[in-house]
Amino acid sequence: MKKSIFALAALAAITACSDIDTEEGITITTGFEDAGDSRYWAELIDSPQFGGSLIYSDMEYNWNGNGFSHSLKKADWGNGLFGWDSGAAISCYAGNGQADYTSQLAVRGSEGKAGNNGSANFAVWFGHDYESDNSSGNGSSSGNMAEFVLDREGELVDMYVCNTAYGLSSCYDEAGNCIIQEDEQVSIVLNAVKKDGTAARREFLLVNGPGSIVDRWTRWDLSGMGNIVSFSFNVTGNITNDYGFAFPAYFAFDDVRIRFKE
């Protein structure tokens, strides 16, 4: 039986956020920061980044944002070994210079200030749906990507996203020369589901040729999809090898804003 290490607690006690009440509804921001004496988010940060006991075990890894919840999906590798299949882990790690999978939770920046607007924490998504392109390469998931489930119908407003340090290191050689080709792209695809089961989709380019590589926190406008009940991500693109998608299937996100009507 799987063990649970995190129970969902009251939002007011665990989440640093800002609420904006207007005629359009209440807009709530999740920034993954602890308030007061809370260590809710801090205790979700795994150490080490790769192979840590939170992500790489049979224990459930769940967290509750402000107005939505998430469960990281784990893969059973057999012989009692579990790995990260898809989902979002909380991080505070900064990494400058060349990085690899052992620094999978890091973004470029200063320790303790690597989040959007110099905040301490952020989230890192991992997962590429190989069933969508029949690949089984770097960063593949078994399909049925981990979801974010809203407490009630709401509208995604925006969030801030950037490449991880590992992703950026894959764009340059050790001498600092960009190795991305003119036609190469890497995207975040957000797939949302509405109450009636219909879908909505948005896409954000993390890499769009050598001249457009997202190396800092950037606002992603998600307005216009209408009310949804859940969403998920897929990191995909046309950078491939013999095994399929060949770019690290990670990105970082922060300050997720959701608008609720009531």
C-alpha positions as CSV (number, residue, x, y, z in Angstrom):
1,M,0.0,0.0,0.0
2,K,1.3,3.5,-0.9
3,K,2.1,5.8,2.0
4,S,1.0,9.4,2.1
5,I,3.5,12.0,3.4
6,F,1.4,15.1,2.8
7,A,-2.2,15.7,3.8
8,L,-4.1,18.6,2.2
9,A,-4.3,21.4,4.8
10,A,-6.4,24.5,5.0
11,L,-5.2,27.0,2.4
12,A,-5.1,30.0,4.6
13,A,-2.5,28.2,6.8
14,I,-0.2,26.9,4.1
15,T,-0.3,29.2,1.1
16,A,1.2,32.6,0.5
17,C,-1.1,34.2,-2.0
18,S,-2.9,37.4,-3.1
19,D,-6.7,37.7,-3.7
20,I,-8.1,40.3,-5.9
21,D,-11.9,40.8,-5.8
22,T,-13.5,42.5,-8.8
23,E,-16.8,42.4,-10.7
24,E,-15.4,39.5,-12.8
25,G,-14.8,37.4,-9.6
26,I,-12.0,36.6,-7.2
27,T,-8.5,36.2,-8.7
28,I,-6.2,34.0,-6.5
29,T,-2.5,33.7,-7.0
30,T,-0.4,30.6,-5.9
31,G,3.2,31.5,-5.5
32,F,4.4,28.5,-3.6
33,E,5.7,30.6,-0.7
34,D,5.3,29.8,3.0
35,A,3.6,32.3,5.2
36,G,4.5,33.0,8.8
37,D,5.8,29.9,10.5
38,S,4.4,27.5,7.9
39,R,6.8,25.0,6.3
40,Y,4.2,23.4,4.0
41,W,6.0,24.3,0.7
42,A,9.5,23.9,2.2
43,E,8.8,20.3,3.2
44,L,7.8,19.5,-0.4
45,I,11.3,20.4,-1.7
46,D,13.2,17.1,-2.4
47,S,16.9,16.7,-1.6
48,P,18.8,15.7,-3.5
49,Q,17.1,16.9,-6.6
50,F,17.5,13.6,-8.4
51,G,16.9,10.4,-6.5
52,G,15.4,12.1,-3.4
53,S,13.1,10.3,-1.1
54,L,10.1,12.4,-1.8
55,I,9.9,12.0,-5.6
56,Y,11.7,8.6,-6.0
57,S,9.8,6.4,-3.6
58,D,6.4,4.8,-3.4
59,M,5.1,7.6,-1.1
60,E,2.4,9.9,-2.6
61,Y,3.6,13.4,-3.5
62,N,0.5,15.7,-3.3
63,W,0.1,19.4,-2.8
64,N,-2.7,21.9,-2.7
65,G,-2.4,25.3,-4.4
66,N,-4.9,28.1,-3.8
67,G,-8.0,26.8,-5.5
68,F,-6.5,23.7,-7.1
69,S,-4.7,20.5,-6.1
70,H,-2.1,18.3,-7.7
71,S,-0.7,14.7,-7.4
72,L,2.6,13.9,-9.0
73,K,2.4,10.7,-11.0
74,K,5.1,8.1,-10.3
75,A,6.3,5.2,-12.4
76,D,6.9,1.8,-11.0
77,W,10.4,0.8,-12.3
78,G,10.1,-2.6,-10.6
79,N,12.2,-4.2,-7.7
80,G,10.8,-1.5,-5.4
81,L,12.1,1.4,-7.4
82,F,9.9,4.3,-8.3
83,G,10.5,7.3,-10.6
84,W,9.0,10.6,-11.7
85,D,6.6,9.9,-14.5
86,S,4.9,13.3,-14.9
87,G,3.8,16.1,-12.6
88,A,5.1,19.1,-10.8
89,A,7.5,19.2,-7.8
90,I,8.2,22.2,-5.6
91,S,11.7,23.7,-5.8
92,C,13.9,26.5,-4.5
93,Y,17.1,25.5,-6.4
94,A,19.2,27.8,-8.4
95,G,21.9,26.6,-10.8
96,N,24.2,28.6,-13.0
97,G,26.6,27.1,-15.6
98,Q,26.1,23.7,-17.3
99,A,23.5,21.5,-15.6
100,D,22.3,18.0,-16.2
101,Y,19.5,15.7,-14.9
102,T,21.0,15.7,-11.4
103,S,20.0,19.4,-11.2
104,Q,16.6,18.8,-12.6
105,L,14.8,21.1,-10.1
106,A,17.0,24.2,-10.7
107,V,16.5,27.4,-12.7
108,R,19.1,30.1,-13.4
109,G,19.2,32.6,-10.7
110,S,20.4,33.3,-7.1
111,E,19.9,30.9,-4.2
112,G,16.8,31.9,-2.3
113,K,15.7,34.3,-5.0
114,A,15.3,32.0,-8.0
115,G,11.5,32.3,-8.3
116,N,9.6,34.9,-10.2
117,N,10.2,38.4,-9.0
118,G,13.0,37.1,-6.7
119,S,10.7,34.8,-4.7
120,A,12.2,31.7,-3.0
121,N,10.0,28.9,-4.4
122,F,8.5,27.8,-7.7
123,A,7.3,24.6,-9.3
124,V,9.0,22.4,-11.9
125,W,7.0,20.3,-14.3
126,F,8.4,17.1,-15.8
127,G,6.7,15.1,-18.5
128,H,6.5,14.4,-22.2
129,D,3.6,12.3,-23.5
130,Y,5.2,9.9,-25.9
131,E,1.8,8.5,-26.8
132,S,1.1,11.9,-28.5
133,D,4.0,11.4,-30.9
134,N,4.9,7.7,-30.6
135,S,8.2,8.5,-29.1
136,S,10.0,7.0,-26.1
137,G,12.9,9.3,-25.7
138,N,14.3,11.7,-23.1
139,G,11.7,12.7,-20.5
140,S,8.9,10.4,-21.7
141,S,5.7,9.6,-19.8
142,S,3.4,6.7,-20.1
143,G,0.5,8.9,-21.1
144,N,-2.4,10.1,-18.9
145,M,-0.3,13.0,-17.7
146,A,-0.6,14.2,-14.1
147,E,-3.4,16.7,-13.6
148,F,-4.1,19.8,-11.7
149,V,-7.7,19.7,-10.4
150,L,-9.6,22.9,-9.6
151,D,-11.7,23.0,-6.4
152,R,-14.6,24.4,-8.6
153,E,-15.0,25.8,-12.0
154,G,-12.5,28.6,-12.7
155,E,-10.6,30.5,-15.4
156,L,-6.9,30.4,-15.7
157,V,-5.6,33.9,-16.0
158,D,-1.8,33.6,-16.4
159,M,1.4,32.2,-14.9
160,Y,5.1,32.8,-15.2
161,V,7.3,30.2,-16.9
162,C,10.9,29.6,-17.9
163,N,13.3,26.9,-19.0
164,T,15.1,25.1,-16.3
165,A,18.9,25.2,-15.9
166,Y,19.0,21.6,-17.4
167,G,16.9,22.7,-20.4
168,L,19.1,25.8,-21.0
169,S,22.2,23.7,-20.8
170,S,20.9,21.5,-23.6
171,C,20.7,24.6,-25.8
172,Y,24.5,25.4,-25.5
173,D,27.8,23.5,-25.7
174,E,30.4,23.7,-22.9
175,A,32.0,26.7,-24.7
176,G,28.7,28.6,-24.6
177,N,27.9,28.2,-28.3
178,C,24.2,27.8,-29.1
179,I,23.5,24.4,-30.7
180,I,19.8,25.0,-31.4
181,Q,19.0,25.0,-35.2
182,E,16.8,27.6,-36.9
183,D,13.8,25.3,-37.3
184,E,14.0,23.7,-33.8
185,Q,11.2,24.3,-31.3
186,V,10.2,23.2,-27.8
187,S,6.8,24.0,-26.5
188,I,4.7,23.7,-23.3
189,V,1.2,22.5,-24.3
190,L,-1.5,23.1,-21.7
191,N,-4.5,20.9,-22.1
192,A,-7.6,22.0,-20.1
193,V,-10.9,20.2,-19.6
194,K,-14.2,22.0,-19.1
195,K,-17.2,20.8,-17.0
196,D,-19.0,19.4,-20.0
197,G,-15.9,17.4,-21.1
198,T,-14.8,19.6,-23.9
199,A,-11.2,20.6,-24.2
200,A,-9.2,23.8,-24.5
201,R,-5.5,24.2,-25.4
202,R,-2.8,26.7,-25.2
203,E,0.9,26.6,-26.3
204,F,4.0,28.5,-25.2
205,L,7.3,28.3,-27.0
206,L,10.3,27.6,-24.7
207,V,12.6,27.4,-27.6
208,N,12.0,28.8,-31.1
209,G,15.2,28.6,-32.9
210,P,18.5,30.0,-31.6
211,G,17.2,33.5,-31.3
212,S,14.3,32.8,-29.0
213,I,15.2,30.7,-25.9
214,V,13.3,31.6,-22.7
215,D,16.0,32.1,-20.1
216,R,14.1,34.2,-17.6
217,W,10.7,34.3,-16.0
218,T,8.1,35.2,-18.7
219,R,4.4,35.8,-18.4
220,W,2.1,33.3,-20.2
221,D,-1.3,34.8,-20.9
222,L,-3.9,32.0,-20.4
223,S,-7.1,34.1,-20.6
224,G,-9.8,33.3,-23.1
225,M,-10.3,29.6,-22.4
226,G,-13.4,30.1,-20.2
227,N,-14.1,28.1,-17.1
228,I,-12.3,24.8,-16.7
229,V,-12.2,22.0,-14.1
230,S,-8.7,20.6,-14.7
231,F,-5.5,21.0,-16.7
232,S,-2.3,19.3,-17.5
233,F,1.0,20.0,-19.3
234,N,3.0,18.3,-22.0
235,V,6.6,19.4,-23.0
236,T,7.1,18.5,-26.6
237,G,8.8,19.7,-29.8
238,N,10.7,18.7,-32.9
239,I,14.1,18.1,-31.3
240,T,14.4,14.4,-31.7
241,N,16.8,11.5,-32.0
242,D,16.4,7.8,-32.9
243,Y,14.3,7.3,-29.7
244,G,12.0,10.2,-30.1
245,F,11.8,13.6,-28.3
246,A,15.3,14.5,-27.2
247,F,15.0,17.7,-25.2
248,P,14.7,17.6,-21.4
249,A,11.0,17.6,-20.7
250,Y,11.0,20.2,-17.9
251,F,9.9,23.7,-17.4
252,A,9.5,25.9,-14.3
253,F,6.4,27.8,-13.4
254,D,5.3,30.3,-10.7
255,D,2.6,32.7,-9.6
256,V,-0.4,30.8,-11.1
257,R,-3.5,33.0,-11.2
258,I,-7.0,31.6,-11.3
259,R,-10.3,33.6,-11.4
260,F,-13.3,32.2,-9.7
261,K,-16.8,33.6,-10.1
262,E,-17.8,33.0,-6.5
